[in-house]
């Protein structure tokens, strides 16, 4: 098990979130990207993510929530 320093985790999280949102097109598709800094220390790190779709007509503004997904950073 790896021990991650708080500074490294904050740096990786901040870098990964850039551009991590999207808009749904007319066919109902969207995409997002996770920008991983080129640091060997991040290999093997698991990132857990999920997405929501928002709508002003939905209860509390949330139309749907995706299942969670786990991504493992590879070299």
C-alpha positions, 0 to 999 in steps of 0.5 A: 500500500502506498502512502500519498503525501497531502501535497502530491494528492492536492496537486494531482487532484487539481491538475486532473479536474481541469476541463473535467466537465462537459455538455450533452450534445443533441444525440445525448452524448458527452465526454470528459477528460482527466489530465494526469500530470506525468509523475511516476508516483501517480502510477497505480493510483485509483481515481473514483468518479461519477457524473451528474446531469443537471436540469432546472426542471428536475427535482433539486436540479439533478436529473440523473446520477451515473454509476461510480467508476474506478480508473487506475493510472497506468504507466 
